[in-house]
Amino acid sequence: MTVAVTKLRVEDKLFQNRYLVDQGRPHIKVRPHEHPSANLLALTRICPAKCYELNDKGQVEIAADGCMECGTCRVLCEASGDITWNYPRGGFGVLFKFG
Amino acid sequence: MSGEKFDAIVIGAGMAGNAAAYTMASRGLKVLQLERGEYPGSKNVQGAIMYANMLEEIIPNFRDDAPLERHLVEQRFWMMDDTSHVGIQYRSDDFNGSTPERYTIIRAQFDRWFSRKVREAGAIVLCETTATELAQEGGKVIGVRTDRTGDVILADTVVLAEGANGLLGARAGLRQTSTSESVALAVKEIHFLPEDVIDQRFGLHGNEGCVIEAAGTISRGMAGLAFLYTNKESISLGIGCLVSDFAATCESPYELLEAFKNHSSIKHLIADSEVKEYAAHLIPEGGYKAIPALFGDGWVVVGDAAQLNNAVHREGSNLAMTSGRIAGEAIFEVKSRGGRMTKRNLALYKTMLDDSFVIKDLRKYKDMPALLHTNSRNFFMTYPKLMSEASKNFMRVDGTPKIENERATTAAFIKARSRWGLVSDAVRLALAWR
């Protein structure tokens, strides 16, 4: 692709959205690990809300506040136990104005 | 709600759930519908195109008050490479009649309207309520648990309309969880522009609408599709690819979306627009072969949760609405015969669905997902580039003799795929299409 994608911050995209964050009750959790599996590592690139990031120890961490509840990470990483996934409590999470 | 028992509980207030709840409630069944969003539609994402015929079978006079954006008079399909596109375009004034067959919609608004109809038909709709578990007794589904109370809400039947990322049916062991090969991840933005600017850019008048669907190097070798739909005062656009392809390539979906927006064929269409939302959603892509068990003792599954999506024709919501309606009719039929909601009796849903366009269409394309998925680089990278090159050779006027341009085109195709490869791809495509 010749188009340069510079300075794209997905945070700026998520800023457009409405969320009602359920403080202290993250709906997705990452299993503690030394080294992430290939799929878990892939989430740092392919989660559309960029919820997954690598820490300095090379482990994958999640901040689920911007989650759009699409389920991509669930499809990839729930069966292996890399993550646990539940929907946010009723009314919480992303609120699409247009959808 | 303890002690009360419903004829049916519908999980989810999307297209499938609303169609099912409306069908049953309007026939007098006692229906409870659960929706985890603040309001119906607040968790739902679609492109979105709505097919009138399928809604008409449920609510015949929907045009009176449904929130519709534009009716479609023009469809473009583009095969894109990095700097160009080759396209097919179909536009017809026949789509301007008094009952157009396709509309663009905004789901958050449309679903609120549909849900109002469900309530008017007599169903109880409970929002901000996440169903957490199916309650079973002796292998039969008898109700659901929610995050409101630990008590089971009882019902004769549960209609699972929980969408592409539905948890309940899978966790209860009633169906397989979707695999990364059977779902696509789509990301989407909505861009606002004045109505007259959209009219000008797409050559539209009044409520006419245009859609562009595009495949090619924009998905970077992954099996994928991009779209641009005109709404009244906004443009919905997005791109989706198989989750397994995303995982293999580690391409980022928002970078893909930005590149699509910045493509020279798209950029001018959305120039100066104001982005108001960014959304992501899974789309079932497994087709006929990925359809799970559709019914059992005390339950049926409809819409995206049942993988009922025709990826070839990009029809999802109409299969959802139709499967929801048919499930509702089947449940009503069993009930009115005095039958219990056993697996045996609910098989009527499958029989009726098999007889509809839903299963007939999906069966027709049963080999298509595998073909496109296993050949994604050829279909989404090599051929678009070759098409572009061929078109350029055909158009070019630079003193090169035409015969040489033609030879260059043929040579490029053979070099990229070999004679055998070209014939084989064509035959396999024809067989899968048949």
Interface residues (C-beta under 8 A of the other chain):
Chain A: M1 T2 V3 V5 L8 V10 K13 L14 Q16 N17 L20 A38 N39 A42 R45 I46 P48 A49 K50 M68 E69 C70 G71 T72 R74 V75 L76 E78 A79 W85 N86 Y87 P88 R89 G90 G91 G93 V94 L95 F96 K97 F98 G99
Chain B: R36 G37 E38 G41 S42 K43 N44 V45 Q46 A48 D82 T83 I106 R107 A108 Q109 D111 C127 E128 T129 T130 T132 T146 D147 R148 A164 N165 L167 T177 S178 T179 S180 V183 L185 V187 E189 I190 T217 I218 R220 S234 S236 V243 F246 A247 C250 E251 S252 P253 Y254 E255 E258 A259 N262 H263 V275 K276 E277 Y278 A279 A280 H281 L282
